[in-house]
């Protein structure tokens, strides 16, 4: 039986629902930075370390959950991830000390790994036809961006009615609700050739391949930039941005404070990224992925440098959010598609998870360094410039990747 021509398979639709909810919650954590610090009087470093550990646990958990999905089943891995995510959120709501918050965020990070791109993109990739795979990966990634559109503003809105502890409990219920969709998620099996190759064989092949190492290193700056902005941009905007003009467009939209602008800027990044990610998926089918990745990292580097050199105003925040948003997760379908092209789909979850670990190492550094430098110098300037430097490195390091070789075996049609 041949695969259905329609790109919107049940696996893709359910995958989009899961990533939307998972990333809506994940993208909102920057909104909680100031309320938690004000309640307990913690230095900015303490909450930043908690989010940094969350990113690190996400990175460590990604290949682990990928391996679990490939060994015992995708749905079981997602169930485990959702339960871990919810447990971390509940414990976060009861945290009274920095240490308790940091341990709780470790669980949240592992939960994001089990409900995020590493597991979901591997399932979606196997369920898609060769001609639709690039765009299917982009659509699933864009769903994560859609979560970011609503996550931070939704959290900001709920904080006007509930305590931050109660908001975390609401989020725990939301992530558990994704389990209701899992009966409809069934991906095809791997091909005979891929089943015959063990995970160890594929991992050794990737470890000996310089291209895999280059992809691994190149993904570092993506994590650094995204995690730093997600965790610190709302606070950065609230503290650095000029006043919002009464009677202006933002004021008419109900954005009357810099705190609200910071939350909505995260949403705008996610909104712009839906278009950017879909464009990346379209381009990934037609052009060299490594050159597209180099172009994206170059554009990010220039956007960050120009933004930090200019006065921080509501207008510059909006422009930067739109530009950075169009480049935000555009790297994900290209990077995951490149991994699938070079090494096949059977162990894509594990291999992409290993690459994603580099992403989360960058995320750990971006979030922690942001809080640490803020406490030392009272601003984020140095952290921005480190992001510019690592972005330039990623732009260059993708160029030697050997993409134009015969693709690995893919699953048989079902």
N, C-alpha and C positions, 0 to 999 in steps of 0.2 A: 504494500500500500504506500503510495507516495505522500509526502508531507504536504499539508495544506498550503496553498499559495499565500493566504492571508498572513500578514505580519503579526497581527494581534491575536496570538494564541492564548489559551487560558493561562499557560505558564507565564507569559509576558505580563498579562494583566495582573495576576496575583503578585508576581514579583514587583511590579510597580507599586501596588498597594503597600507591600511590606517595606520597601525602601522609603516610600513617602513618609510613613509614620515613624520609622526608625530615625530617619534623618531630620524630621521635624523636631523631634525631641532633642536629638544630638545638637542641632544648630542653635538651640535656644539657650545654651548654658552661659553664654556671655551676658545675657540679660540678668542673670542671678548674681553676677560678680559684686556689684555695688550693694544690693540689699543684704547679702550674707555678710559682707565685710562690715557694713554699718551695724548690723545686729550684734555681732560678736567682737567687733574691733580688731579683726584679723588684719595683718599686713597683706598687701596685694599678692605677695609671693605665696602665701599659704593656699589660697583658692586656686591660684595659677598652677601650683604644684599638683593639686588634686586633678585639674583638667589635663595637665601634662601626663600624669600617670594614667588617666583615662585613655589618652591617645596611645600611650605606650602599650597598655593592655590590649587595646584594639589591634595594634600592629602584631603583638605576640599571638593573639588569639586568632587572627585571620588565617594563617596557614594551618593552625590546629583545627579550626572549624571546617576549613576546606577539606582536610584529610578525613575528618569525621563524616562529612557529607559524602565523600567518595567511597568510604568503607561501609558505612551503615545506613546511608540514605540522606537525601537532602532535607526532607521534612523533619526527620529526627534532629538534625543539626539545627534547624530553625527553631524547633520547639525548645531545645536546650538553650539556645541563644536568647529567646524571648523571656524565658523564666529567669535566666541570669540577669538580663537587663532590668526586669521588674524588681528583682531582689535588690539590685544595686540602687535603684531609685528610692525604694522604700527605706533602705538603710541610710541613704543620703538625707532623707527627710527627718530622720531622728538624730543626725550627727550634731554634736555639740562642741566638738573639738576639731582642729585641723586634721589630726591623725585619723579620727573616725571618718571624716569626709573623704580623705585620701584613700582609705581602704575601700570605702563604698564606691568611689569612682573607678577603682580597679574592676569591680564587678560590672559597672556600667560599660566600661570599655570592652570587656569580653562579650557582653550582651550585644553591643553594636557589631562586633565581629561576626556573631552568629546570625544577625538579621540584616547585614549590610552587603556591600558589593561583592566581597569574596565569594560568598555562597550563592547569592542571587544571580550574579552575572554568569557564573559557571552553569547554573541551571538554564538560564535564558539562552546562553550560547549553544548549549546542546539541543535545545528545543527548536532553535531557528534554523532555517535553511541557509545554505552557503550565501545565497544572494541577499538574504535579509539579515544576516548575522550582525553586520556592522551597525545597521540602523536599529536593530533590536537592542543591542548593548547600549546604544545611545539613548534610546527611549527609557530603558530601565534606569540609566544614570540620571536622565532628566527628571525622572520621578523623585529621585533624591533631592534634586534642586527644587522641585515643587514643594517638598516638605520644608525646605529652608525658607521658601517664600512665606509660608504660614507659621512656621515654628516659633521664630523670635517674636513677631507681632502678637501671636496667640498667647505666648507666655507673658509678654508685657501686659496684655489685656487682662489675663487671669490674675496677675499680681495686683491689679486695682481692686479685686474683690476677695482674693484669697491670700493667705500667707504663702511664702515660698515653699514651706514644708508641704502644704496642701496641694500646691501645684505639682510637686514631685509625685505625690500619690496619684493624682489624676493621670499623669504621664505613665505611671506603672500600669494602670488599668488599660490605657490605650495600647501599650505595646503587647499586653496579653491578648487583646482583642484580635490581633492579626492571626492568632492560632485558628480562628474560625474559618479562615480562608484556605487553609492548607489542604483539605481534601481534594481541591481542584488542581493542585500543583503536581503534575506528573511529567517528568522529563524522559526522553528516550534513552535507551541504553547505549553504551559505547560500542564501537566496532570490534570485530574479532581481533584485528591487529592490535588495537589499543588495549584490549583485555589481556592479551598475551604479554604485553610489556608491563613490568612491575613498576610501582611508584619509585622504588629505589633506582631503577634503570633510568627513568626519565629525570629524576633529580640529579643523578650523576652527569647525565648529558648536559643539563642546563648549567651545572656548576663548572663544567669544563669549557663552556661557551662564553667567550669574551662579550658577545652581544648581550647575554643575560646579565652580566655584571654591569654593563653600561646602562641598561634599562633600570636595574636596581638602584644604581647611584643617581641616575637622573630623576627618579621619582621623589628623592629626598626633598628637593626645594618645593615641590607641590604641597607636600605635607606641612612644611614649615610655614609657607605663606597662608594656606587655608586655615590651619589651626590657630595661628596667631591672630588672624583677622576675626575668625569666629569667636574666639575667647575674649579678645581685647578691644575690638573695634567699637562696640557699643560704648564702653567706658571711655575710650579715646575720643570719640565724637562728643560725648557728654561733657568732657572736660576741656577740649581744645577748640571746639567749633564756636564760631561767633553766634550771636543771638538770632533767632528766627524772626523775620520781619512780620509784624502784625499786618493782616490784610493780604499777605502774599499767598502764592499758590500752596506752599506747605501748610500755612496756617489754615487755609480754607479746607484742606484735607484732614484737619484735625491734628496735624503734627505741630504742636505749639511749644514743645520743649526739646532741648538737645538730647535728652534721654530717650524720648520717643523717636527722634530722628535716628539715633544709633540703632534702635531695634528695627526700625523700618528699613534702614540701609542694608541690614543682613537679609531682609526679605527681598529687597530690590536686587541684591546680588544673586539670590536664588532665581528670581524671575528672569533676569537677563541670561542666566546660565541655562535655562530651559532651551532658549533659542540657540545659544552657543554650543551646547552639547549635541543637539540635534544636527546642527550644521557640521560639527566634527564627525558625527556618524555618517552623514551624507558624503563628506569629503574623504573619510577613511576608506570608502569603497572604491574611490576613483583616483586617489593620489597616494604617494608614499607616506606611510604613517610617521616614519622617523622625521621627515622634513616638516610635516604638520606639527609634530611635538616641538621641534626646535623653534618653529615660528611662534607657537603659543607661549613658550617660556620667554622668548625675546620680547613679545608684546607685554607680558606680565611685568618683566623687569623694567621696561620703559614706563609703564603706567604707574608703578610704585615709586620710581625715582621722581617722576614729574609731580606726582601728588604730594610727596613729602617736601619737595622744594617750594611748592606754592603755599600761599596762605590757606589755612584750613577754614573753609566757610561752608554754609549749607549747600551752596551750589557746587563747590568742589567735591564735597562728600557724595552728592547725588551723581555727578559725572563719573567719579572714580568707581562708585559702586556698580554703575551700569557697565563700565568698561571692564573692570575686573570680573564682574559677574559673567560676561560673555566668554571669558576665558577660564572660569572657575573649575568646573569638572569636565571641561572639554578634553582634558588629558586622559580621563578614565576609559572611555570606549576605545581610544586609540592605543593606550598602553595594554589594556586587557585583550584587545583584538590582535595586537602584535604578539603577545604571549601565546594566544591560541594559534596564530598563524605559524609560529616557529616550532611549537612543541605539542600541538594537538589539544583536543578538548577533554580527553579522559581525566587528566590531572590538572586541568586549568585552574580549579579552585585552589589547590595547594601551591602551584607555581605562582599564580597571581598573588596569593596570600604572602608568599615570600617577598615578592617585589613590593607589595603593599607595606610590609614591615619597614622598609626603608622610608616610605611615605610617612609612617607613624613615628619613626625616629625623628624625622624632621618636624613632625607635629609636636612631639614632646619638647624638643628644643625651642620651637617657636613660642609655645604657650609658657613654658617655665622661664625662658629668657625674658619674655615680655614682662612678667611679674617681677622678676629679679632686678632687671634694669630700671623698671619704674620705681621700685623701692629705693634704689641707690641714687638715681639721677632725677627722679620726679617726672620723667617723660619716656616716650617710646622711640625716640629718634634713632638710637643706635640699633635697635631691633629691626626697624624698617630697613636700614642700610645693609644689615646682614642678609635680609631677605632679597635685596637687590643683587647682592653678590652671588648667593647660591642659585638664584634664578638664572643669572648669566651663565653659570657653570652648567646647569641643566640644558640650556639652549645649545651649548657647544658639544656636550658629551653624547647627545643622541646622534650626531652626524656620522660617526664610524659604525653604527649598528648595521649588521649585514642582513638587511630585510629581504633582498631579492634572491632568495633561494627557494627551493621547492618546499611548499607548505607541508606540515605534518599531516598524518592521516586524520580524517574526520569521521564522526559517527555515520553509520549506514542510515539511509532514509528510513523513516517509519511511517 
